[in-house]
Amino acid sequence: MTHTLDPRIGAAVAASLGGADEVLDEARVTEFLADRLAAEDLDGRSVCVIVPDATRSCPLPLLLSAVHGALVGRVSRLTVLVALGTHAAMTEAQLARHLGYPAGDLAARYPGTTVLNHEWADPDTFVSLGTIPADRVAELSEGRLHESVDVRLNRAVVEHDVALVVGPVFPHEVVGFSGGNKYFFPGVAGQEIIDLSHWLGALISSADIIGTRGTTPVRALIDEAAALVPAERLAVCVVARSGSGALHSVAFGDPQAAWAAAADVSAQTHVRYLDAPVRRVVSVVPEKYDDMWTAAKGFYKVEPVVADGGEVVIYAPHITRISEMHPEIEQIGYHCRDYFVQQWDRFAHLHWGVLAHSTHLRGAGTYDAATGVERPRLRVTLATGIPEDVVRAANLEYLDPAAVDLAAAADDEDTLLVPEAGEVLFRLARP
């Protein structure tokens, strides 16, 4: 691939279209991607396209159709791989709706294409790319972790000549801003690098890392792992209007450059600033989040603006369980970071990704090992379809969703009502 270089830093710069104040029409997006892909040396090569699951706002049928139109007939093989991380596999009906083809008839819209779920629980679907040594992990993590990690990746990526990431960028609780190489790690990665990267984010804390621009320690670890991928890596990184299929911008290039361009736009479109903290937030969680493992974004994105001792209510009557894929979270419950750090011998054997999720939803707080007293900074209340006994056993507060008055919350000067919660980050404006 031929890169444009920024003469100031010698780094690759992505080609881009649009910006924070624009909404792109479909024809411009399709033409842009057709032109960019036409300029790449892809004839006769196999291409694996890595895409998000349905938990991200993204006009995926538009993007995938543009990519398919630019590649079919040129490439030797075209595979679409859904980056599930450790989310539940998508059914055929869900895939059809997500990718925009008639259920059971992929060839009607995407002839010559194979679609795969990332099978994160099946070790036979992985290839080890090598190991990041402990000393290097310590360097990348700024001393927070010191252990080696096996870098395993879905073999579908390894068995293609080119890996093309296609997906959106948003503020993210583990890495700062999502997208780019994150679609490889943790998107289609093995448990080891998932656990290590998520626990590193938890040690930094969600409140401190979310919405942080540039290369955070977690992003540095992900980029280090991505450098081991044998396929040529390209990326289409987009910024979507939250809760819709509208696009503000599209960037194309190597994953780091395309991600950086999109993150610049996301920082302008997906962050809202408040002048003062609020006592209470009611996060209305959309149905694309179908358990608390994913719906917890309704907490991550508002934690920074809630006053000490305040409350976040997660309103999601459609959610009936904490996590189908990770039932152990119901056993350990939700706790602040220091609860685990100061009792590491009790918890080190568990998946660190689960521990990280626990800290992210519980938020900041303290734990006194001598007294066993945990003091979270905020109250977290679930107004969901999850039974009350399960919620309270998980160390969260319960509220009957039928008792939630959204209109009253909107009129309450001490309450911030957030519709379509989970993608837009709320922060306090600096004085």
N, C-alpha and C positions, 0 to 999 in steps of 0.2 A: 504493500500500500504506500502511496505517496502522501506524506504528511506536509501540512503547512506548519512552519515553525514560528514561535514567538521569539523574535530576535533578542528580547530582553532576558529570557531565561533558557532559551534553547529547547523548550518543550513543545510537543505537538499541540496544535490548536485544532479543535473540531470545526467542521463546516456547520453553520447554524442558520435557522430560519425562525423568524418571529421574535417575540420578546414579552416582557411582563405586561405591557399595555395592549397587546394584540390578541386577537382570536383568529386562528388560521382556518381557511376553508379547505375542504377535503382535496380539491384539485391541486392546490399549491403543495400540500403535504405529499401527495402521490407523485407529483412532478419532481419535487426535491429528492425524494428517496430514489426514484427511478434514475435521476441524473447521478446521484452519489454512487449507487450500486453499479451503474453502467461503467463508471470509471475504475472500478476495482477489478483485479485479475482473478475472476471467479469461474471462467469458462472451464468446464470439464472437472471442476472440483466439487467435493461434497460439502454441504453446509448444514450445520445444526443451529437452528434458531431457538434461543432460550427466551421464554416469555413468562410473565407473571401469572399467578392464579387470579381468582375473581375477587380477592381482597384489596385490590388496588383500582382506583379510578383510572381508566385508560381506554381509549377507543381502539381496542385491539383488533377488531375486524378490519378497520380502515388500515391500520399499520401493517397487519399481516397480509392483507390483500395487495398492498403496494409492494411489499417485499416479495411476495409470491410472484406477482406479475413481472418483477424485475429479474427474477432468478429462474423461474421454471423454463425449461428448454435450454438453459445455459449450463446449469450445474448438473453433476452426475447423480446426485442424491440430495433430497431436501427433507429434513426431519425437524419437527417442532417439538421441543421439550418444555414441559410446564415446570417452572421452578417453584416447587412446593415448600422447600425448606423441610420442615417437619409437619406441615399441614396435611389434612386429609386429602386423599386422591380425589380427583374430579371424575364424576360419572360421565358416561357418554352424553347424556342429556345436558349436563352442565358444561361439558366441553363444547358441544354444538352451540349452545347459547353464548358462551364466552368468546368463542372464535368466530361465530357468525355463519355457520353452515347448517343445512338441514340435518336434523338428528338422524344418524345412521348413514349419511351420505356425504362424507368428507370430500369426495371427488367432485361433487357438484360445484363447490367453490374453490377447492384447493387440489386440483388434480396433480398427481405425481408427488404427493406429500404424505408423510407418516407423522402421526401425533402420538407422543408418549407422555405419561405422567412420570415425574421423578419418583422412583420407588425407594424412598429413603430408608425403609426398614429391611430391605433385601440386600445383604452384603455382596451377592453375586452381580449386582448392577454397578459395582464400583471398581475403579482402578486407582492404585496408589501412585501418586506422582512424585513421591519422595517425602522427605522430612525437613521441617524447619527446626534447626537445632535450638536447644534451650537458651544458649547465650544470645542467639538472634531474637528469639521471642522476648527475652528480657530487654533487649535494646529497643525493639519495636513497641513494647508495652510500657516503656519508660520505667522499668524496674518492678512493675506490678506483678508479673508472672515470670517464672523461670523454670520452664519445662519444654521439652521438645513436643512436636505435634506431627502426626502422620496426616499428610494432605491427600485425602481420598476424594475422587470426583466421579460423577456419573460417567460410565464408559461411553455413552452416546456422544458426549463432547469429545472425548479422546479419539473416537473412531471416525471423526469427520476432519476434513482438512481445515475448515473454517468454522469458528464459533461466533455467531452473531447475536448479541444481546438486543432485545427489543422491549423496552419498558419505561415506566415513569420514574420520576425522582420526587421525593417528598422529604420533609424533615423526619429524622428517624431516631428512635430512642437508644439504639445500640451503637450506631456508626456515625451519627451526625446528620447526614443526608443519605437516603437510600439510593439504589441504582448503580449502574456501571458494573464493576467487578463483583459487587454484592450478589448479582444474579448467579455467579458461579459459587461463591462462598458467602453465605450458607445456602443459596438457592438450590443448587444441585450437588451439594457436598455431603461428605460423610460426617458422622456424629462427632468425631474428635475435633475438627476445626470449628464446627458449629458451637460445641460446648465451650471451647477455649475463647472464641471471639465474643460470644454472648456474656461469658463471665467477666471478661475484660471490660466490656461495656458496663456491666453491673458494678464492678469495682470503682469505675470512674463515676458512675451513677447516671441514670437517665436524665435527671434534671440538669446535670452539668454538660452532658454531651449532645443532647437533642438539639438540632438546628445549628450545630457548630460547623462553620465552613472550613474548608481546607482539609488536609489529611490528618484526621484524628488518629490516635494509636490503633483503634480498631480498623480504620480504613487502611492504615499502613500494613497491618497484619494481613488483611484481605488482599491487598495489592501484591504483597510478597508471595502469597499462595498462588495468585493468578499468574504470576510470572512463570510458574512451573507448568502451566497448561501448554501442551505441545501444539495445539491448533492455533492458527492465526486468529487473533481476537479483534472483533469489530463491535461497534455498539450504535444503536439508535436510542438515544435518551430523550424522553419527552417530558414536558411539563403540562399537566392537564389541569383544567379547572376542577377543583375538588367536587366530587359528587356528580360529575357530568362527563360527557365524551368530548367536550371542547378542548382544543389544544392552544396553549399560549406559545409554545416553542418546540422545535425539534432540533436536535444536534446529532451529527454523525461523525464518527472517527474512531480512534482507538478508545477502549472503554474508559480510561482515565481522563482523556481530553473531553470526550462527549459528556461524561458525567459532570466534570467541572463546569462546563458551559451550562448544562441544565440546572445544576445546583445554584448557580448565580441567579437564574430566573426564579427558581423555587423559593429562594430566600426572600424574594420580593413579593411573590404571589401567595405563598402558603404560611406566612407569619403575620399575625395580628398583634398589635401592641396596645396594652392598657396603661393608663396613667397611674392607676392605684390597684392594689390587690383587692380581691373580692372574698367574701366570707363563704360563698357557696357557688358551686357550678353544677348544673344539670346537663350532662352530656347525653344527647339523644343519638343512640348508636344505630346506624343503618343496617339493613338485613344482610348486607354482604358479609358482615361479621356474624358468624353463626355460633360461636362459643366465646367464653371469656378469654381464651388464649389469644384470639384475634381482637375481640372487642375491648381489651384492655387499653388499646390505643386511645379510647375515649378518656382515659385517665392521663396517660403519658403526655398528651398534647396540651393539657390544661394545668397540670401540677404547678408549673412555674408562676402562675398568677393567683394562686390561692393563699390567703393569709394563714399564718401559723394557727393551728387549732381549727381551721376551716374544714369544709366537707366537699367531696366530689361524689355526686350521685350518678351512677351509670344506669341510664334508663334504656332497657332493652327487653321488653316483654317477650320477644320472640326467642330469646336465648334460654335454653333449658338445662345446660350443663356447663361446667367449668372448662373441661377439655376432654374430648373423646380420645385424642391421640396421646395425651399425657395425663392419665388418671392419677399419677403420683402427686400432682399438685394438690389434689384434695386431701392427701395424707399429710403433707408437710405444711400446707396452708400458705398464707401470704405474710411476709415479714420483711423488715428493713434489712439492708445489706449487713449491718454489724451483727445482727442476730445470727447469721450464718458464719461470718468471718470469725467471730469470737467463740464459736462452737464447731469449728471446722471438722473435727474428728467425727462428729455426729452426721455430717452431711456430705463429706467429700466423695462418698461412694455413689451419690446420685448424679444424674445428668446435670452438668453445670448450666445447661440451657434452661432447665426447669427452675433451678435456683435463681437464675437471672430474671426469668419471667416473674417469679415471686417477688423479688425486690422491686421490679419495675412498677408493678401494680400497687404495692404497699407504699412505695415512695420513700422519701427521706425519713430518718428517725434515728434513735439511739437504742442501744441495748447494754445493760449492766450485767456482766457475767456473774458478779458476786451476788446480786440479788435476784437475777432472773427476770428483771423488769424491762420490758420493751416499751418505748415511748415513740410512736409514730408522730410525724409532724402534722399529718392530716387524718381525717376520718374518711374512709372509703365505704360507700354504701351501694349495694347492688339492688336495683329495682328491676328485677328480671324474672324469668320463669323458673329460675333455679330454686329448689325448695329451701325454705328458711333454715332448716337444720344443717344443710350442706354449706350454705353461705356462712353461717356463724361458726361452724367447725373449721372453716378455712380462714378464720380470723378477720372476717369482714363483717360489716353491718348490713342488716336486711331492711328493705322497705317494700311493702306490697306495691307493685307497679300501678294497681288500680287507684292507689292513694296519691299518685303524682298528678298535679295539676300544672300542665305545661303553660297554659295561659297565665296563671298566677305567677309562675316562675319568671316568665318574660316581663311581667310588670313589677317584679320585686327588685328594688334598687341594690339590694345586697347579693343578688343572684345573677350569675351569667348563664344564660340558656344558650347552648351550642347545638344547633341542628346539624345533622350529617357529621357528627363528631368522628374524629379519628385521623384526619389528614392535615387539617390546619393547626399549626402550633400557635399557642397564645403565650406571650411574654410580656413582662413589664418594661415599659419604656425607661431608658436610662435618664436620670435627672440631668 
